[in-house]
Amino acid sequence: CVADGFDVIVAVGGDGTINNTARYVTGSAAVFGIVPQGSGNGLARHLHINNNMADALRIINGFKQTRIDTGMANNEFFINVAGVGFDAHVSWLFANAPRRGFVQYAKITLKEFAGYKARKYTLVVDGKTLERDAFIVCAANGSQYGNNVYIAPSAIVNDGLFEIAIIRSFSFFKAIALGVRMFTKTLHRSPLVELLAGKHLVIKRHLNEVINIDGEAVMTTQDVDIRMMPASLKIIVP
């Protein structure tokens, strides 16, 4: 469609479909549209595009455009979030589960939580090196994973910066409070969470492991190089 010169290219589906379409539209003259029909719809929810088909089509016909940032994690394009740790581990298991949907995701999360241990990471944020024991490290372009689970409440999709969330290890009882904060957009108030801003994040690990790319788990090398591509995608918004 890009090569054929279409003016507008619309993805109908979930976060994976959004990613796999937007990667080809990014950097082109075409304008990107979203009709969210997935289980999480992270970017669409951030942009206030709900999963009602008629509403989404009205937004597309309104043709209000803006430019948003996108990112690359090693050789993987992402538009919403990329990171390592527990969320990537759960995404890997969820991808191989017999069912989709929020309930299945929640079941896997609860089952895996007790046995998952924080990892040691060396993080380089715009040239500054940090050592952290972390449960999750997430570079967020949008504010949420999906289903109104906010990992980076203050993230802005067109400011040229990622909001980088670092969540330290915590007990089961603290997990409940942390979960509430993720649903109420108050994660930044938790003492277990460190939020940074940057356009270039390098994550150094001890093993080749999976990374979370817009909700999909991808196996990659020890080091993960995450770079901002500012104002690289023209998109239709409400």
ChimeraX attribute file (.defattr): number of C-alpha atoms within 10 A of each C-alpha:
attribute: neighborCount
match mode: 1-to-1
recipient: residues
	/A:1	11
	/A:2	15
	/A:3	9
	/A:4	6
	/A:5	11
	/A:6	11
	/A:7	12
	/A:8	18
	/A:9	19
	/A:10	18
	/A:11	18
	/A:12	18
	/A:13	17
	/A:14	23
	/A:15	28
	/A:16	17
	/A:17	16
	/A:18	27
	/A:19	21
	/A:20	15
	/A:21	18
	/A:22	25
	/A:23	18
	/A:24	17
	/A:25	22
	/A:26	23
	/A:27	15
	/A:28	16
	/A:29	14
	/A:30	20
	/A:31	23
	/A:32	26
	/A:33	26
	/A:34	29
	/A:35	24
	/A:36	25
	/A:37	18
	/A:38	20
	/A:39	17
	/A:40	22
	/A:41	27
	/A:42	29
	/A:43	26
	/A:44	26
	/A:45	19
	/A:46	22
	/A:47	15
	/A:48	12
	/A:49	22
	/A:50	17
	/A:51	20
	/A:52	11
	/A:53	13
	/A:54	11
	/A:55	14
	/A:56	22
	/A:57	16
	/A:58	11
	/A:59	17
	/A:60	21
	/A:61	11
	/A:62	12
	/A:63	16
	/A:64	11
	/A:65	15
	/A:66	14
	/A:67	17
	/A:68	21
	/A:69	24
	/A:70	29
	/A:71	27
	/A:72	19
	/A:73	24
	/A:74	14
	/A:75	11
	/A:76	15
	/A:77	22
	/A:78	28
	/A:79	28
	/A:80	28
	/A:81	27
	/A:82	30
	/A:83	26
	/A:84	25
	/A:85	23
	/A:86	24
	/A:87	22
	/A:88	26
	/A:89	21
	/A:90	23
	/A:91	23
	/A:92	19
	/A:93	14
	/A:94	22
	/A:95	14
	/A:96	9
	/A:97	12
	/A:98	7
	/A:99	11
	/A:100	13
	/A:101	12
	/A:102	13
	/A:103	11
	/A:104	13
	/A:105	18
	/A:106	12
	/A:107	11
	/A:108	17
	/A:109	18
	/A:110	11
	/A:111	11
	/A:112	13
	/A:113	14
	/A:114	10
	/A:115	6
	/A:116	13
	/A:117	14
	/A:118	16
	/A:119	18
	/A:120	14
	/A:121	21
	/A:122	16
	/A:123	20
	/A:124	17
	/A:125	18
	/A:126	13
	/A:127	11
	/A:128	9
	/A:129	13
	/A:130	11
	/A:131	11
	/A:132	16
	/A:133	16
	/A:134	22
	/A:135	21
	/A:136	21
	/A:137	29
	/A:138	24
	/A:139	33
	/A:140	31
	/A:141	30
	/A:142	30
	/A:143	27
	/A:144	27
	/A:145	25
	/A:146	24
	/A:147	15
	/A:148	17
	/A:149	20
	/A:150	25
	/A:151	32
	/A:152	28
	/A:153	22
	/A:154	18
	/A:155	21
	/A:156	18
	/A:157	24
	/A:158	18
	/A:159	13
	/A:160	17
	/A:161	24
	/A:162	32
	/A:163	24
	/A:164	25
	/A:165	23
	/A:166	24
	/A:167	25
	/A:168	17
	/A:169	18
	/A:170	14
	/A:171	9
	/A:172	12
	/A:173	8
	/A:174	12
	/A:175	14
	/A:176	11
	/A:177	12
	/A:178	21
	/A:179	14
	/A:180	13
	/A:181	18
	/A:182	21
	/A:183	16
	/A:184	13
	/A:185	18
	/A:186	17
	/A:187	26
	/A:188	18
	/A:189	12
	/A:190	14
	/A:191	10
	/A:192	17
	/A:193	18
	/A:194	15
	/A:195	19
	/A:196	14
	/A:197	17
	/A:198	17
	/A:199	19
	/A:200	20
	/A:201	24
	/A:202	21
	/A:203	19
	/A:204	17
	/A:205	17
	/A:206	12
	/A:207	10
	/A:208	12
	/A:209	18
	/A:210	23
	/A:211	28
	/A:212	26
	/A:213	24
	/A:214	29
	/A:215	28
	/A:216	19
	/A:217	23
	/A:218	15
	/A:219	12
	/A:220	16
	/A:221	15
	/A:222	14
	/A:223	19
	/A:224	23
	/A:225	17
	/A:226	24
	/A:227	21
	/A:228	22
	/A:229	21
	/A:230	17
	/A:231	17
	/A:232	17
	/A:233	25
	/A:234	22
	/A:235	23
	/A:236	22
	/A:237	20
	/A:238	14
